[in-house]
Amino acid sequence: MIVSALPSVDRLRFVNSGTEATMSAIRLARGVTGRSKILKFEGAYHGHADSLLVKAGSGGATFGIPSSAGVPPEIARETLTLPYNDTEALKTLFSAEGDKIACAIIEPVSGNMGVVLPDEEFLRELRRLSEKYGALLIADEIMTGFRQTYGGAQILFSMEPDITTLGKIIGGGLPVGAYGASDKIMSHISPEGPVYQAGTLSGNSVSMAAGLATIQKLKTPALYSQLEEQGRKLSQGLREIIGRLSLPATVNRMGSMMTLFFTPDPVVDWTSASRSDTALFRVFFHECLKQGIYLPPSQFEAFFLSTRHDDEVIRLSIEKMSRALITCRNWIDQGRPEYNPEEKHS
């Protein structure tokens, strides 16, 4: 079912998590190309494998440690990083290092510095340069696979990756991941080829059954139209409140993924995302929490909508988030006093 949904994939291997999927995909790319360097983008989080904990987003960004202790410098040196959406920097790097790069890994829609939409010319140039210099392009669709449309964001952007990674969404939230590519690339994996990867629990029957049931449900086109409409309503409602309160905030959204950034400027990469007011986000998060709105506890994460978020849930969410944003406005107007989540704020 997954192979039939993704034109770029002929063969698939199941693993136990998104981290295993990206780690295995990078090993495969290195094995196919005989090269060691990889390219990732600032603020992107692709799991906790050593090679990928360099300028990582998500939880690492939240705690001020975009890289991790315990990663040998020799391994970190093999990871090249660039700003997301910077086409000129991409051209410069490939011109200097292209023949050493085994792969470039990218989220078609970034979700780990908050939701940041791609510049489509940037995606096209990444595909062109990877092909020109013999590097493999990995689409990390652990967040976007089957979330934006049936298949992946690569379909929406006419992107043709060499390798695709998928995560728990293909198991209905159960522990599962997968990576897939053409027959030619996948033939490099043991026992057919020299690249080793295995896992005792990979493809376990419970996750496979849940995945089959989930993907069957996702084949309904109306489902994605519903998610798009609910995402539009929520993001529009938040933007109206932000404008009315003159708050320094902006909303990025792609389908059922969105982030409310506490910065007045457009967010297009990690540099612009990192200018967000995390102290203000903290006030917003806790004020929402008090009202039963459970957001991810990081400015640099995405909100995800599901089909259970119907019109009434969206209406209530906007109403409760409005109260939280009013508290944010008052907190700013009061000179940003020390905020105690346990206290009642008006």
N, C-alpha and C positions, 0 to 999 in steps of 0.2 A: 504493500500500500504506500509506503513512504517513497520507494523507488519510482513508482508510477506518478507520484505527485511532484517529483523534482527532476526535470530534464537533464540536469548536470550529473545525476547519480545513476550508475549502472548496478552498483553493488554496495551493500551496507554492512557494517560491523556494529553490533551492539556492545555497549560498555555500561558502567554503573552510574555515571554522573557526567555532567558537562565538563568538569575538569579532566576526567579521563579521556573524553572525546577530543578536546583540544590538544592535550598532551600527546595522544596517539597520532593525531593528524600531523602535528609538527614532526614527530619522529618519522612518520611516513614520508613527509616532504623532504626531510634531510636524507632519508634512505634513497629516495628516487633521484634526487639531484646530486648527491655526493657533496653537498655544501653544508656549512654549519650555521651561518648567520640567519637570523629571522628578523622581520620587520613588524612592529606593532605600533599602535598610535596612543599618544598621551591620553591618560584618563580612561583607557579601555581596560576592562578586567576580563580575562579569559580563563579564570580558574587559578588555582594556587600552585601550579607547577613552577619549578624554579625559574625557568626561562621566561615566564610570563609575569613575574612579580617585579617588573621594572616599570616605574611610572604608571602604576595601576590605579584604577578608579575604585568606585564602590566603597566597600568597608574600609579599605586601606586609605582612601582619600578622606573619609570621615574622621579617622583617628590621626590624621596628619602623618601617616607613614605609607606614602605611595609606593615604596619599595619595602622589602622585608628583610629582617635579620635572618641569618641562616642560609642566605643565597650566596654561594662562592662568587667572588668577583670575576673569576675566569668564565663562569656561566653567564653572568650579567653582561659581560663584554660582547657576548655573541648575540645580544638583543639590541637592535637598532630601534630608535623611537623617533616619531615625527608628530607634529601637530595634526589632528584630525581636520580634514577639509582643506588642507594647504597644498594645492596642486603644484605650485612652484617649488616648494620644499621637496615634494615627491620627485619631481624631475631632477633636481640637483642631487639628491641622494642616490637614485638609480644610476645617474651618470657616473658617480664616483664609486659606488659599491655594488652595482647591479649584478656583476658576475660572481659575487660572493654570497648572494642572498638565496637561501633555500626556499623561503616562502614569505609572503606577507599575509598577516591574519587581521581581519577586520570584521566588526559588526556592521552589517549593512545600514542599520539604524542603531546608533550608539545608545546603550541603556545603562551604562555603569559610571557615567559622570552626570547622571540624569539623562533624560531623553534629548538627544541631539540628532537632528536630521542631516542626512548626507547631502552635499552638493553633488548633483548627478554627474557633472563634468569631472569632478574629483574621482568618483567611482569608475568612470570610463577610462580615465588616464591611468588609474591603478591597474586596471585590467590590461591595458595596452602595454604599459611598461613591464609588468610581470611577464607577459608573453614575450616581449622583445628580448629581455635579459635571461629568460629561461627559469625564472622563479615561479613557484606554484602559488596560486591565490586561494586562500582559505576563507570561506564565508562562515563566520561564527554566528550561526542562527539559533543559538541556545535560547535566546530571548525571542527572536523574531520568527523562528520557524513555526508555521501553522498558527501564528498569532495574528499577523497582518492579513493573511489570505491563506487559502488552502495550498499548502506547500511552504513557501518562504518569501521573505522580502526580496530575494534575488529575482523572483518572478515579477514583482512590481517594478523593479528598477532595470529589468532586462540584463541582469548581471549573470555572467557565466563563470562561476568559480571552478577551480580544479578539484577542491575538496570542500565538503560541507560538514559542519558539526551541528548536532542537535542535542537538546537536553530534556529535562523532565516533562516538558509539555507533551512529548510523544508517548508518555506513560501515564497521562492523566494526573501528573504530580507525584507518581511513585518514583523510586530510585531507578533512573535509566538515562542513558545517553547513547549517542550513535555518531559514527562518522562514515562518510561515503564519498565515492568518486567514480571515475570511469573504470571499466574492467582493466585497462592497461595499468592505471595507477594502483588499484587495489590488488593486482597480481603480485605486487612487491611484498605483500604481507605473508608471514609464515603461516602454514608450511609451504605455500606455493613459492614464496620469495624470502629474502633475507631479513626483512624487518619484523621483529618479534613484538607481539602484543597478545595478552591473554587475560582472562579474569574468570574465576570460578563462578561468580554470580552473574556474569554477563548474559543477557538474554533470558533471565529467569522467568518462569512461566507466569508468575503473578503480574509482573510489570508488563509482559507481552500481552496478556489478556486485557489489562487495563488500557494499554496503548491501542489495541485493536478497537475496543469499545469507544475510546475517545476520538480516534481518527474517523471512525464511521460517522459519529455525530458531527464532526467538523466538515463533512462533505456537503452539508446543507448551505448553499450560497447565502440564504437569508440571514444566517447566523452572523456573518461578517458585516453585512449591512446594518444589522442591529447593533453590533459593537461599535461600528463607525458612528452611528447616530448618537448612541449614548455617550461616547467619547466627545463628540462635538458639543452636546448639551452641557456636559460637565465643564469642559474647557472654556466654553463661551460664558457660562455662569461665573466662573472664577475671574475671567478677564473683566467682566462688567463690575464685579465687586472691587477688584484691584483698582480699576479706573475711578470708580466712585470715591474710594478712600485715598486716592493718590499715593498708593503704596509702591515702593521700589521693587517691583516684581514683574516677572514675565512667565508665560506658560508655553511650553513646547509640547506638541502632541503628534503622534503618528498612530492612527487607528485607535486601539484600546490601550496604548501606552502613553503616559504623559508625565511631565514633571513641572511643578511650580517652583521656579527659581527665584530667590529673593535678591534679584539684581534688576535694575531698570533697563539694562542693555540687552540686545539680542545675544543668545547663547548659541555659538556655532562650533566651539571646540573646548578643550580643557581649560585654556587660559581664561576664556570668558566665563565658563562655568565656575571656576575657582574664585571669581570675584564675588560670588554670592555671599550674602550676609547670613552666616551659619547661626549666629546668636538669635537672629530674628526667626530663622527656621525652627530653632529650638522652642521658642515661644509658641509658634504656630502648631508644631507637632504636639506639644503637651496640651494645648487648649483643645485641639481636635480629639486627642485621646480621652480627655475628660468627658467628651460627649459621645464616645463610642465610635469615633472615626479612627480606624487603625491604619495609619500611614507607615511606610517604611521609615525607620528611625535614622534617616540620613538625607541630607540635602541632595546627595549625589546618587539617588536611586530613582527608579521609575514607579509610578502608580500603575496598576494593571486593573482593567475592568473585566468583568466576566458577564456571562449571559444572565446571571442572577441579579445583576445591577439593573433593575427595571426602572421605569419612569419615576415611581415613588421613591425608590432608593436614591436616584440621582437628585430628585427634589430635596429630600431630607439632607443629603450630603452637602448640597449647595447652601442650604439654610444653616447647617451646623458649621461649615467652613467659613461662612460669612461672619458668624459670631466670633470665631477664632481670629479672623482677619481684622475685625474691629478691635479686639484686644491687642493685636499687633500694632495697629495704628495708635491706640492709646499709649501703649508702652513706649513707642517712639516719641510721642508728644510729651510724655512725662520725663524725657531725658534718658531713657533706657536704664531705669533702675535695676538693681539686682533682681533677677527673676527666680522665684521659688515655685516650682510646679505644684507644690502641695497647697499653696495659698489660692484663695478665690480671687480672680482678677475681673475687673469690669471695664 
